[in-house]
Amino acid sequence: MGIYALLLARSHFRGGGQDLHELAAGFFLHDIGKAEINPALLNKRGRFTEAERLEMRAHVPHGERLVAQAGGLEAASAIVAQHHERVDGRGYPRGLRDGEIHPSALICGLADVYDALTSTRPYKVSLSPFEALSTIRREMVGPVNLPLFECFVRLLYD
């Protein structure tokens, strides 16, 4: 996932003053908070209960705390804190919208969803790259993040 996100960031920002080393740290640490989640829950087959869903979502504040302890990683901290936020406000943990979400967190979120859809997990089979992109386009992409999605598609298919 981190490689997808890093390549997308490099392509999307095109030397726009972004520190790719710090962004890479955020991309590779985005789920570090899962280290504090019960491994049985991480590997559970089937649907989560509401309590399990809330426990799983707690990986975001756990990750925020861990990255904050490291210090000096502002962009990485934003990625860890916001990689599950969505431009329509349906994300978590804060329900941020549009311009409230760090652009690199949007990149991480897109790459993370693509990776999740194309990976086999204990609870699901993988989708083909085309099926994954079709799902993302249908369910996640709106006018705000369409250019980012198009950049990702070009990156994968060029």
VENCOR-V299588 format. One line per field, one symbol per residue. ss: DSSP state (h for helix, s for strand, l for the rest). burial: b if it has 24 or more other C-alpha atoms within 12 Angstrom, else e. A space follows every 10 residues. Layout:
BEGIN
ss->???
burial->???
END
This chain:
BEGIN
ss->lhhhhhhhhh hhhllllllh hhhhhhhhhl lhhhhhllhh hhlllllllh hhhhhhhlhh hhhhhhhhhh lllhhhhhhh hhlllllsll llllllshhh llhhhhhhhh hhhhhhhhll sllsllllhh hhhhhhhhhl lllllhhhhh hhhhhhhl
burial->bbebbbbbbb bbeeeeeeeb ebbbbbbbbb bbbbeebeee bbeeeeeeee eeeebbbbbb bbbbebbeee eebbbbbbbb bbbbbbbeee bbbeeebeee bbbbbbbbbb bbbbbbbbee eeeeeeeeee ebbeebbeeb beeebeebbb bbbeeeee
END
